[in-house]
Amino acid sequence: MHIGVAYADKFDRLWLKLEVPDGSTVEQAIQHSGMLDRFPDIDLENQRVGIFGKLAKLNTPVKDGDRVEIYRHITADPETVERRDVEE
């Protein structure tokens, strides 16, 4: 089945479309994508993952057409950070 796996760090973002075997889980899809080799800082034990913006567990089965997402930790609380004015 065809799925996508997406991740973005501070400097790079990547969305790979790939084919995985039927019955694959979120974790298996991420491993199959090669994201863990390309971004060695990914820690699936501590980072959240999801499918189309909804949190999912690593053992969640993926369906054809799903986009698996690996989320980074939030480094600043948007409620407490002052807004920066952008000069145009």
C-alpha positions as CSV (number, residue, x, y, z in Angstrom):
1,M,0.0,0.0,0.0
2,H,1.1,3.6,-0.6
3,I,1.7,5.9,2.3
4,G,3.7,9.0,3.1
5,V,6.0,9.7,6.1
6,A,6.7,13.3,7.1
7,Y,9.2,14.9,9.5
8,A,10.7,18.4,9.9
9,D,13.6,19.5,12.1
10,K,14.9,23.0,12.6
11,F,16.7,23.0,9.2
12,D,15.2,20.4,6.9
13,R,11.8,18.9,6.2
14,L,11.1,15.8,4.3
15,W,7.9,14.0,3.1
16,L,8.5,10.7,1.5
17,K,6.0,8.7,-0.4
18,L,6.6,5.0,-0.3
19,E,5.1,1.6,-0.5
20,V,4.8,-0.6,2.6
21,P,3.4,-4.1,3.1
22,D,-0.2,-4.5,4.0
23,G,-0.7,-4.6,7.8
24,S,2.3,-2.3,8.5
25,T,2.2,-0.3,11.7
26,V,3.2,3.4,12.1
27,E,6.5,2.3,13.6
28,Q,7.2,-0.1,10.8
29,A,6.4,2.6,8.2
30,I,8.8,5.0,9.9
31,Q,11.5,2.4,9.9
32,H,10.8,1.4,6.3
33,S,11.1,5.1,5.3
34,G,14.7,5.5,6.4
35,M,13.8,8.7,8.4
36,L,15.6,7.3,11.5
37,D,18.8,7.0,9.5
38,R,18.5,10.5,7.9
39,F,17.5,12.2,11.2
40,P,19.3,10.3,14.0
41,D,17.9,12.7,16.6
42,I,14.5,11.2,16.2
43,D,13.6,9.3,19.4
44,L,10.4,7.3,18.8
45,E,10.3,6.4,22.5
46,N,9.9,10.1,23.5
47,Q,8.4,11.8,20.4
48,R,4.8,11.7,19.4
49,V,3.6,10.5,16.1
50,G,0.4,10.8,14.2
51,I,-1.6,10.2,11.1
52,F,-2.9,13.3,9.3
53,G,-2.5,15.5,12.4
54,K,-4.2,13.1,14.8
55,L,-2.0,11.5,17.5
56,A,-1.4,7.7,17.0
57,K,0.5,5.0,18.8
58,L,3.4,3.3,17.2
59,N,1.5,0.0,16.9
60,T,-1.4,1.7,15.0
61,P,-1.9,0.0,11.6
62,V,-1.6,2.3,8.6
63,K,-4.0,2.4,5.7
64,D,-3.5,3.0,2.0
65,G,-3.0,6.8,1.5
66,D,-2.2,7.6,5.1
67,R,0.4,10.3,5.9
68,V,2.4,9.3,9.0
69,E,3.9,12.3,10.8
70,I,6.7,12.4,13.4
71,Y,6.4,15.4,15.7
72,R,9.2,17.4,17.3
73,H,9.0,18.6,20.9
74,I,7.6,22.1,21.4
75,T,10.5,24.3,22.4
76,A,8.5,27.4,23.2
77,D,5.0,27.9,24.5
78,P,3.2,30.1,22.0
79,E,1.0,31.5,24.7
80,T,4.0,33.0,26.6
81,V,6.3,34.0,23.7
82,E,6.0,37.6,22.6
83,R,4.9,38.1,19.0
84,R,7.6,39.3,16.7
85,D,6.6,42.1,14.4
86,V,7.6,41.4,10.8
87,E,8.7,44.3,8.8
88,E,7.5,44.3,5.2
